[in-house]
Amino acid sequence: MVKRTWMSILRGMAIVGGMTAADAAFAAEGCSTPAGVDCKQCEQIFADAGTKLTSQLAGMSCCDPGSCCAPTSVCDPDALNTCGDALADACGESCGESVSGASERTLGLFGDWGHGVTVGGWTQFGYQSGPDGAFTGNGTFNDVNFGPGAGFSNAKEWDNFNLNQQALYINKAADGSNGLGVGYRAEMIFGVDGNDTQSFGNNVGRYDYDAQWNHGIYEWALPQLYAEAALGDLSVKIGHFYTPIGYEVVPSNGNFFLSRQLTFNNSEPFTHTGALGTYKAGDSLQVLGGWVAGMDTGFDRLNDSSAFLGGFIYALSESTSLTYMMTAGNLGWRGNGSINSIVLTHNWSDKVSSVHQFDVLGSDLNSNFGGNINTQGAGIADNSTGQINYLFYTINDKLKAGVRQEWYRADGTSYNTMTYGVNIKPMDKLVIRPEIRQMWSPGAASADGTTTAPGHDDLFNSTIFGIDAIISY
């Protein structure tokens, strides 16, 4: 009923608009109206009628004000309502053609709760035929014996159909456009990726880095818990948050591929605890800077960790963007040192884009990426270089193809990967990602085999098939 009423009013407006336009045309031709009729008076009558109808339409809201109401001028065909849709039937559709639609939408768990608060998440199920040297491995770190990042429990994550990530979040963006704005975000993840998102740079037993959070190959994690304040072009977040370093991210729905870079997994932080400011220095430049308690910490400082985190994002053109991020100082469980990352993205056309990344890690950590898995510091690089290239091709709005090439050199040994995949989007909010990952490293095994981790050469000289599905909400 509401939708039909709106359409009737719109048709009336169209008629009025047409008559007003016609009257203006008559006036341009000398106002050829019948004798005794004041042309300007006719114009005023039509203008008044249009104004009254506009006011009536703006006053009829299918939802609460500010969520799905008529635009300021319904006479503007390009006007948008606050739902972000063109006028047309948007209000009737988004409110379920019911005046009680606003209440029904507010009571829903996911989406906009009003006052800038949103609740959402994603669910990812996946399968990989073998370990990929990154997120899919042997499960929870066996840190009781060796300390952070050393050794694994015997919990095979591959060759299973797994729940990779079940995530939920509540978020309020800090809007400083009209004075001081305050926001926050809390995020929870459960699944086989849980151990990768825990604060494993903590002292054991602190925050979410606790055995009680682990259940076989499945773990809980709280990767983000922060408050944010914004004023004008400056915003500052304080708490526990994802790193801005690198191109790939922890949340699965933020990446093109199921598998991760070796560089991302082994030589970049996942999370930080501290304070990070972002300043919009212009239309093309954002500058970031702040203090963090090393890397992968959650409200804890391991070995008095203290480091700088910052960089910039610069739009070179409408098609090209350059990002530089770094952290330097006492990185906690990764020793003293620095990580520098450069990412260049470019859109070659509407269908073709590329990403190019270069990372360098240097630290004083006494570790060896290719060392025996039974020794402390095995599988952790103290020095590395990563060079990664992506090429993406959009076939249509439901299918996109991509390839990722990586050269990763850790502690003197080179590791190579080539990953080929597609993103299939059969419907909104759902993506299916099959891929083939090839890994080769002729130098992974030492000549005598005494210093190489058991299976190290097999791991980095293999081909893996993977496929997953992600629903975002």
N, C-alpha and C positions, 0 to 999 in steps of 0.2 A: 504494500500500500504506500509506504514512504517513497519507494523508488519510483512508482508510477506518478506520485504527486510531484516529485522533483522533475521528472521528464515533462510533465504537463507545463510546469512553470517555465522550464527552459524553452519549450516550443513557443510559449507566450512571449518570452523575451526575444526570441528570434523574430517573431512577427513584429513586435514593437521596434526592434532594431531595424528591420527592413523598412518599416514605414518612416522611421526617422531618417534613414539614409535616402529614401525616395524624396521626402520633403526637402532635404538639403539639396538634392539634385534639381528639384523644381525651382528652389530659390536661386540656384546658380544660373538657371535659364530665364530669370526674370520673375520668378514666383507666379507661375501661370495658374493661380487658384481662382475659384469663382468670384465674381464681383461682390464686394462688400465683406469679404473675409480677410482678416489681418493675417498675413503669412507668418510674421514673427510670433503671433499668438498661437498659431497652429504648432510651430516648432516647440514653443514652451509647453504646450499641452502634452505633446509626445515625450518631451524630456522629463516632465514631472511624472508621467506614468512609468517611464523606465526606471526612474529613481525609486519610486515606491515599490515596484516589483523587486528591484535589487535589494532594498532594505528588508522586504519580507523574506526573500530567499536566504539572505545572510542570517536572519534571525531564526530560521528553521534549521536546527542541528539534529542530525541523527545520532550524534554522540556528544560527549562532554566537550565544552569549549577547549580549543587548543589541541584536540586529538584528531578530529575529522569534521571540520566545519567548512563552510563556503569560503572562498577566497575573498579578499577585499573587493575585488571587482569581478563579478561573474560575466561582465561583458567582454573581458579579455580572454580570448580562446586559449592563450598560452599560460593563463594563470594556474597555479598549483595550489591545492589545499594543503593543510599541514600533514596530511598522510603521505605526501610526496607523489600523489598520482594526479593525472590530468582530471579536470572537473568531472565531465561525463557522468558515469554511474558509480564513481569510486566510493562515495560515501555509502550508498546503498549496499554495495558488495562487501566492503570491509566491515560494515556493522551488521551484517547478516540480515539486512532488510528489516531491522527491528529497532525500535527506539530504546530497547534495553540492551542493545549491542555493546555499548560502552561497559556496562557492568559485567556482561558475559566475558568480554575480552580481558578486563582487569583481573577476573578470577582465574584465568588460565595461568598455568605455571610458567610457560616460556613466553618470551617476548617482552614488550614494554609494560612495566608496572606503573608508569606514570612518574612524574618528577625526575625524569632522566634515568630511572633505575631499570635495568634490563636483566633478565635471567635467561640463560641459554646453556648450550653444551654440544657435545658430539659423541657419537658411538662409532667405534672402529673395530671390525673383525677382520682378521687376516691370516694368511698362510704363507710360509716360506719353506722351501725344500731343504735349506741348509743354513748354517750360521753365516751372517753377512759381514762380520767384523765391526758391526756398529750396534744398533739397538737389539738385534736378534742374536742372542748368545746363550750363555749358561745361567742366566737368572741373577739372583741376588749376589752382591759382592760378599766374599767371605772375610769381612774386615776384622772379625774377632781375632784372627791369627796374624794378619799382616798390615792392618791399618787401612785407611781410606784408599779405595781404588785398586787394591791388590788382591788377586785370587778370586775365584768364583765358587759358589756352591754348585753341587752336581744337580742342576735343574735345567734340563734341555728345553729351550723355547721353540726350536724349529721342528719342522715336520709335524706340527700340530695345527689345528684350527683354533686360533686364540682370540680372546678379547684383548686387543692391543691397548686401547684407551677407551675408558668410559669417563667422560669429563662433564662437570657441571660448574657453572660460575654465576656469580652475581656481580654486577658492574654498575657503577655510576660515574659517568664521565665528568671531569672537572671543567666547567665552562667559565672562562675568565673574560668573556667578551663584554659583559655588563658589570664589571667589578669582580670582587673575589669570589671564585667558585671552588667548591670542595667536592671531591669524588673519592671513590674507593673501588677495590676489586678483590674478591676472594675466589680462588679456583682450586678444584679438587680433581685428581685423576686416579683411577683404579684400573689395573690391567698388567699385562706382562711388561709394559713400558714404565710401570710405576717406579722401579728401582732407578731408572735413568733420570727421573724427574725429582727424586728425593734429594735432600740436602746432604749428599754423601761427602761434602767437604767439611762437614761438622765434626766435632767430637762425637764419638759413638753414643747414642742414646739421647741426643738433643733434637728437639723439634720433630720432624718426620723421619729422621734417620735413626730408626729404632726397630729392633727385631719384631716388636709387637705389631708393626705396620705391614709385615710380610707374611704371605700365606702361599708357600710353595713358589711357583713361578709368577704368582700374582702379588702385587704390592699396592699400597695406598701411598699417595703423595699430596702435598699441598704446595705446588710450585709457585703460587702467587698469593700474597696477602699484603696489600699495601694501601696507604691513603695517599691522596693527591690533592694539591692545591694549585689553582691557576689564577693569574691576574694579567689581563692583557695578552701579550705575546709570550709570557713566561709561565711555565708549569713545572712543578717539582713533585716527584713521587718519593715516598719514604716507606720502607718496609722490604718485603721479599718479592722479587720480580724477575721475569725472563731477561736474559742478556740481549743487548742490541747488537752484539758482535756477530758477524757472519750473515749468510744468506738463508740457510735453512733454519728451521725453528723446531721446538719441542712438540707443539700441537700438530697432530697428523694432518688436520685439514688446512694447515698453512703451507704445506709442501706439495710439489707435483708428484714426487715419487714415494713409494712405500718405504724403501730402504733409505738410509742416510749416508752422507759423505763420511769417509774415514776421517777427514779433517774436522768436520763438525763434531763427530763422536769422540775423537781422541785429543784434539788440540784446541778446543774452544770451550768456554764455560757454558753451562745451561742456564744457571740462575745466579743471582746475587742478592745480598742483603745490604742495604745502605740507603743513600739518598742520591737521586739522579734528576738534574734539571734539564729542561729542554727550552730553548729560546728561539723563536721564529724571527730571524734577523732580516727577513725580507720575503718577497714572494717566492724566491728560489732557494733560500738557504735556511736550514735549521742547525743549531749548534747544541751539542749535548755535553754535560760535564757533571761529575759528582764523585763521591767517596763510597767505596764498598769494602766489606769485610772479606777481601779475597774473592774466590770464585766457588760456586756451588755450595754456599753457606746459607743456612736458615736461622737467623737470629742467634748466631754463634760466631766465635772467632777461634779458629784453629791456629796454633802457633803465632798468636798475636797478628793475624792477617790484617792487612790494611793496604788498599790500593786505589789508584785513580781509575775512573772509567769515563770515557767520553769520545767525542768525535764530531762528525758533521754529515749532513745529507744535503747535497747540492744538485739542483736540477739544471743541467747544462743546457737543455732545450726541452721542448714538449715531448721529445722522443727518448731523451737520454738522461740518466740519473747516475750520480757518483756518490758512494757512501764510503766513509772512512771511520772505523771504530777501533779503539784500543783500550787495553787495561795494562797497568804497570805498577809494580811495587811488590809487597809481600802477598803472594797469591794464595797463601794458606797451604793446602795439601799439595799444590803444584810448585812449592818453593818460591824463591825470589826470581822475578823476571818480568817478561812482557809478552803480550800477544797483540799483533797488528793485523788488521783485516781491511782489504779494499774490495768493494763490489761495484762493478759497472754494469748497468742494465740499459738495453737499447731496443726500441721497437723499430724494426726495419720496414714493416708495413702493417696493415690491419691484421694480417695472419701470421707474420713471422717476427719473433723476438729472440733475444739472446741475453745471457747473463755470464759475466766473467768475474772470477773471484781469485784473490791472491792473499794467502795468510802466512804469517811467520810467527813461530813460537820460539822463545829462548828463555831458559831457566837454569838454575843451579841445582835442580833436583837430581839426586843420584839414582837414576832409573834407566831402564833399557826396554824400549818398545818390543823388541824381539827376544827378550830374555826368557829364561826358564820360568814357566808358570808357577813353580813351587818356591820361587824366591821373591822377596819383597821388592816392589817396584817394577815387576814384570808387566808388560803390556801397557806401560805408561811412557810416553815420549818426554824427554827433557828438552829436546830441540827438534823442530820439524818445520817443513815448508809444504804448503798445500796450494795447488793450482787447479782450479775447477772451471769448466766451461759447460754451459747449457745452451741448447737450441730447441725452441718450441715452435710448433706449427699448428695453428687452429684450422681444423678441417671444416667444422661447422659448429653451431652453438651447442651440440651435444658430444662432440668428439675432438680431442686435442692430443697431438703426438709430441713426444719429447725425447731427448737424448742427453745424457750427462757423462762427461769425460772427466776423470780425476787422476792427477799424479800427486801422490803423497809420499814425501821422503821423511822418515822418522829415524833419528839416531843412525844415520848413514845408510839405511836401506830404502829402496824405492818400492812403492806399492801402487799398482794401477787398477782402475776400475772403469768399465764402460757399462752404462745402464740404459736400456731402451724400454720405453713404456708408453702407454696411452691413458688418458683420462676419459672415461665414458660417463656421461651424465644423462641417464634415461629419464630423470625427472628432477625438479627443483629440489635442492638440499641433499641429493644423493649423488655420490661419485664412486665409480668402480675403477680400480687402478691395477691392471696386470702389468708385469714387468719382467725383464730378463737382465740379470746382473752378472757380468763377467769380471773376475778378479785374477790378476797374475802378478807374481813377484818372484823372478828368478833368484833373487838374493835372499829370500825369506829364510831359507835353511842354511845354516853354517856348514862348512866343509866337513867337519867331524861330527856334527849333530849334537854336540855336548852343551851348547849354549842356547840352542833354539827351543822355545816352548814346545812341548808335545803337541803335534797337530798344527803348529804355526804355519808351516809351509803348505799343508793341505788346505788350511783355511783360506790363505791368500792366493791360492792357485786353484780356483774352482768356479763353477757356473751355477747360479741359483735362480730358480723361478719363484716369483712371489705374486700374490694377488690379495687385494683387500677391498673392503667397501666401507664408506664413511657416510653417516647421516648426521647432518648438522641441524641444530634447532635453537 
